[in-house]
Amino acid sequence: MRKFTLITGILFTILVLACKSGNKENAADEKIPQESTLTGEEVTYSTDSTSMKGYLVHDKAFSGKRPGILVVHEWWGHNEYTRERARMLAELGYTALAVDMYGDGKQALHPDDAGKFSGMVMRNIGAATARFDAALELLKSQSTVDSTKIAAIGYCFGGSVVLTMANAGKDLDAVAAFHSGVQLPVMPNEGIKARVLVCNGAADPFVSEESIAAFKEAMDASGADYEYIAYEGAQHAFTSKDADSLGQKFNLPLAYQEKADEESWQQLKELLNETFNK
């Protein structure tokens, strides 16, 4: 096995393990063009011990209730990338909530901090579940959401979170994970209710062949409806246009790949269409 820097080794460890009512705040969304029919707002919600800052968005051009989608961030924390994915889902006719798994909207500016924050969440599944459930209940409570139609997607660390929640039997119709670790705190079992999509890079050094084999074996044994896709030549974080600059800055094997990004997004759209009969 190739040797990584200390930072990369920490990242590998974390990625393999992982990669009550809300109060709305009247915050303008400067990222939405004035001519757009999207409406986005910052929201706060909490567990018994943690206050979290999320972002809700839907398209006013669509009427009535619609499926809701949770979007779970990379190990960097709830940032603009997560919000942009939520807006993309809103444009498709969903109500999306970009969640905050760290609390207080905390973000990491260095891999050491990102590893620390994500590791604390994934090593304490009780707290992680409470935070996920709080976001889930907030999403379900929205007037634009059909609470019987809920999915969750996640990137890197967030992908591991949504896969873990699906494995824990959460009431989700579909789950999609992108460049995600698949050696999880809760592995696949017969309690899975969601359809599962995993989109990973075939050249991602953080996802070992052994972990992929174990994941697929467990999914097959569970009888779950799932698809695992590995994109040729794609490395870790292949959906993020910031991956190249972050990889260079921190000496990490990260790289954006447009083809894999577009194809994996199309796979997600097909999953959601098939699941919700859109």
ZANU-45523 format. One record per residue (C-alpha): residue in three letters; x, y, z. Coordinates in steps of 0.05 Angstrom, whole numbers, plus 5000, padded with zeros to 4 digits. Layout:
<lumdrens>
ALAXYZ...
</lumdrens>
This chain:
<lumdrens>
MET500050005000ARG502750684982LYS504851135039PHE501151775052THR502852395091LEU500452425163ILE494652865142THR492652385087GLY492951805136ILE488352165184LEU483552295126PHE483551565106THR481651345176ILE475851825181LEU473151705112VAL473250955119LEU469551005186ALA464951515159CYS469952125080LYS425954025350SER422454495309GLY426454995269ASN426455745276LYS427056105210GLU431756695203ASN430257245154ALA436857205118ALA437357405045ASP440456884998GLU445457264955LYS446956644914ILE439956624883PRO439157084823GLN433557594829GLU429757304770SER429856604800THR423556294831LEU427755944884THR426856154956GLY432255985006GLU432856135080GLU437355985138VAL434155585194THR436155385264TYR434154735297SER436854325355THR437553695394ASP437553695470SER444953875470THR446654195403SER444154785363MET444854715287LYS444555185228GLY441454925164TYR439055195098LEU432155065068VAL430555184995HIS424755054948ASP422155314881LYS415855734884ALA414355544812PHE412154864837SER405554844874GLY403354394931LYS407253894972ARG413253534943PRO418553034966GLY423753295014ILE431253165009LEU436553215063VAL443453425039VAL449253245085HIS455853605077GLU462953385065TRP467853345123TRP469154095114GLY462354245145HIS456054595122ASN458555055068GLU456655375002TYR457854724964THR452454385006ARG447654954995GLU448854954920ARG446954214916ALA440654374956ARG438954914905MET440054434848LEU435053954880ALA430054524890GLU430554684816LEU428353964802GLY422054074843TYR424153824912THR424654184979ALA431754095003LEU434954205071ALA442554275074VAL443854005144ASP449054165197MET452153545229TYR457453925269GLY453054445304ASP453055205302GLY454555175228LYS461755005245GLN466554925186ALA473554655181LEU478955045145HIS484354515152PRO484153755144ASP486453665216ASP480154015240ALA475753675189GLY478252995213LYS477153195285PHE470053445273SER467752865229GLY471052355274MET467352615335VAL460752525299MET462151835271ARG464851565336ASN458551795373ILE452851495332GLY447751665386ALA449252415378ALA449752355302THR442952015299ALA439852545343ARG442453095297PHE440152735235ASP433252615265ALA432553355284ALA433953545212LEU429153015187GLU423553265231LEU424753985210LEU424353785136LYS418053385146SER414653965181GLN415254435121SER408854635087THR411954485019VAL413953775038ASP410153115032SER412752805097THR411552105069LYS416652215013ILE423652345040ALA430652205014ALA437652375037ILE444052494998GLY451152615023TYR458152765000CYS464552465029PHE463252465104GLY455952625089GLY455452015045SER457751575102VAL452651915147VAL446651785101LEU448851065088THR449550955163MET442651235175ALA439650795121ASN443050195153ALA440150405220GLY433250325190LYS431351065184ASP424751185148LEU427851425083ASP425351255013ALA432151334980VAL439351484998ALA445051694953ALA452451754973PHE457852074932HIS465351934941SER463651615007GLY466951125053VAL463050465058GLN466250165120LEU460950445167PRO459250465242VAL452750105224MET453649625166PRO447949405119ASN442848945150GLU435648705139GLY432949345171ILE434449785110LYS428250115082ALA431350585031ARG433550474960VAL441050594960LEU445650904908VAL453250954918CYS457251354867ASN464751304880GLY471151414841ALA474650784818ALA481351144832ASP479451384901PRO485151174948PHE480751285010VAL475850724992SER479350054994GLU477449454951GLU476549055016SER471449555043ILE467649554978ALA467348794976ALA464948775048PHE459649305035LYS456948954974GLU456848285010ALA452948595068MET448148945020ASP446848304981ALA445547935046SER440648475069GLY436448415007ALA436549164998ASP435349504931TYR442049824916GLU446950024861TYR454450144870ILE457750534813ALA465250644807TYR467251174756GLU473551014718GLY479351474734ALA475351884784GLN478852064849HIS476152294916ALA471552904916PHE470352844841THR463753244845SER466953864876LYS470054394832ASP474254604892ALA477453914896ASP483554084854SER485454704892LEU484254374960GLY488353774939GLN494154214919LYS493654644981PHE493654065030ASN497453534989LEU491453074985PRO489252624928LEU482953024910ALA480753194839TYR474553434804GLN472153024744GLU466653344703LYS464452694669ALA463552314734ASP460252914767GLU455052974712GLU453852234705SER452952134780TRP448052714784GLN444052394728GLN444051744767LEU441352124827LYS435752444786GLU433751764758LEU433651464828LEU429152024854ASN424652004794GLU423651254800THR422751294875PHE417751854876ASN414451714808LYS415852414783
</lumdrens>
